[in-house]
Amino acid sequence: MSKRSPHDVVVIGAGVVGAACAYYATLAGLRVAVVDRGPVAGGTTGAGEGNLLVSDKEPGPELDLALLSTRLWRDLADTVGAAAEYEPKGGLVVASGPQGLAGLRAFAAAQTAAGVRAAEVESDELHELEPHLAPGLAGGFHYSQDAQVQPALAAAHLLRAARERGAELFLGEAVHTVRTRADGSVLGVTTDRRTLDTPALVNAAGTWGGELARLAGVGLPVLPRRGFVLVTEPLPRIVRHKVYAADYVADVASGSAALQTSAVVEGTPGGPVLIGASRERVGFDRTLSVEVLRRLAANAAAMFPVLRTVAVQRAYRGFRPYLPDHLPAIGADLRVPGLHHACGHEGAGIGLAPATGLLIAAQLTGAEPELDLTPFRPDRFAGPHAPEGVE
């Protein structure tokens, strides 16, 4: 027997983006339900490192979104900060040679003009920030606005705060139907346990956002981009910042389906060091790749020689929700009145979640959004405004 429950909005997805959408919607006074076919943070969020970065984003819409989220994460520190291991520890990007440093310098100059705080660090000053870095690096840039959270905890505590304001949470329920009215507008969703009535639906299904869009009758070309992370044994705080090599920025911006790896190393409050990063488009293949793990370990040991004798306790993998132009889909889908999207953030979803949630809540309530949502519009992948290579 199905159950009916009216809500102002139903959010599909209990990862950090869906949790942020629910949190800000409840702050705006809306009646919210969150539905997920699995547990809280059971998808991309649970496989993330928890990076809250501005350092890897060139000037443009995504950086604007990241700067807004940076402010919101600081505001959220009192709500979820301690419980979610929020650390405003800053980031350090390093270059091995003069050419790489020149590239970082040009990149940082453009970012600074857009509101990012980036300070050049000379070669002989790097060890003041990170004493265990390998010798001989050409220099780098320190980004004081970069931070980190434990992503699953962040999602859980944002949802807790939303539930304290009346949100309902339905886990282990896959949405199999998006119901619409005769005029094509959203009427609600049906799971295998219940029917939920709502005039507004938020697609925060992450890597599976394309599947949810298809249920609503529209196309959204979300593709999975697999990544692995190594987790070391607990250690003293030998890595103070998020530290990564200059080529990481190029890998993030690349649309290649081939395997790419770059050195990304950071400590955690609990002691383990997290080591990434890899990217490849192999569908939803969860096969453990020994070659990827070998590359990640070698990259990390080259950057931090002290890690050569450290034990790796485990490795995990996840799928980043990739869209062809590297921008998420955020906002109303004019093809289906009442349908909103909040997915396709690739590897930046944890960092961009608060801004996404705030912007979605503004649209839902008719408030003026803090950013122009035009670059993120969900229907940009069809028709004359589609990005190059997308039909």
C-alpha positions, 0 to 999 in steps of 0.5 A, a space after each residue: 500500500 503506497 503512502 502519500 505525503 505532500 512536500 514543497 520539494 523532493 530532493 533525489 540524492 542523499 550525498 553532500 549536494 542533495 544534503 545541502 539542497 535540503 538544508 538550504 530549502 528548509 532554511 527557506 521555510 520549505 517542506 522537504 523530502 530527501 530520497 535515496 536508493 542507498 544510504 547517506 553518502 553512499 555514492 560519490 560523496 562517500 568516495 571523496 577526499 573532502 576537498 573544498 578548493 579554489 586553487 584548481 579553478 580558473 576564472 569563470 563560473 565554476 570559480 565564482 561558485 567555489 568562492 561563494 561556497 568557500 564563504 558558506 562553508 565558513 558560515 556552516 562551521 558552527 553547524 557542521 564544522 567540528 562534527 564534519 572535521 572542517 579544516 581551513 588548512 589551505 592548499 599548496 600547489 608545487 612545481 618541479 621546474 621553472 616552466 611549471 612554476 611560470 604556468 602556476 604564476 600566470 594561473 594564480 595572477 588570473 585567479 587573484 584578479 577574480 578574488 582568490 588569495 594566492 601567494 607565491 612561495 619561493 623554492 627555499 621557503 617551501 619547507 617552512 610550510 611543508 617540512 617533508 616535501 622533496 628537495 629541489 622543487 622550483 616553488 609553488 603557490 599557497 592558497 589560504 582559502 582551500 579547506 577540507 571536510 570529511 565528506 560523509 560526515 558533512 552530508 550526514 550532519 547537513 541532513 541532520 540539520 535539515 531534519 531538525 527543521 522538518 525534512 523527511 529522509 527516505 533511504 533505500 528507496 529507488 525512484 522508478 517514476 517521475 510523475 507529471 501532470 497533463 501540462 508536463 509539469 512535475 506532480 511527484 515521484 514514486 518509489 517501491 515503497 511510497 508515492 510522494 506528491 510535490 510540485 518541485 523535484 531536485 535531481 541531486 543524483 550525482 553520477 546517476 543524474 542522467 538516469 533521473 533526468 531520463 525518468 523525467 523525460 529529458 537528456 542530461 549527459 552525465 558520465 562517470 569518471 572513475 578515481 582511486 584514493 589510497 589511505 595510509 596508516 595513521 601518522 603524526 601530522 606530516 602533511 599540513 596542507 592539501 599539497 598537489 603537483 601543478 599538472 593536477 590542474 590540467 588533469 581536472 580540466 581535461 576531457 580525456 577518457 584515458 587514465 591520468 594521474 597526478 600527485 595529490 597528498 593531504 593529511 587528516 585529523 584522524 591521522 591517515 594520509 590520503 593520496 590521489 588523484 586519478 581520472 579515467 572514463 571506464 563506465 561504472 567498472 569497479 575493478 581494482 586497478 593495480 596500475 593506478 594504485 602503483 602510480 598514485 603511490 609512486 607520485 606521492 613518494 616522489 613528492 613526500 619521500 617520507 611516505 616511502 616506508 609508510 604502509 597503505 591500509 586500504 584503497 577505495 574508488 568512486 565515480 565523479 559525475 562528469 559533464 562535457 563542459 566541466 560545469 555542473 547542471 544547476 537550476 530549473 529545467 525549462 523542458 519540465 516545469 518543476 524539475 531542477 538539477 543539482 548534479 554534474 559537479 565532477 570531483 568538486 561536488 563536496 566543495 561546491 555543495 553549499 553554493 549549489 544548495 543555496 542557489 537551488 533554494 533561491 530558485 525554489 522560493 523565487 528569491 534573487 540568486 547570488 550568482 547568475 545561473 545561466 552558465 549552469 542551465 541544464 538544457 545547454 547540452 541540446 540545440 544551438 547553445 550546446 558545447 562543442 562536440 555535444 549534439 
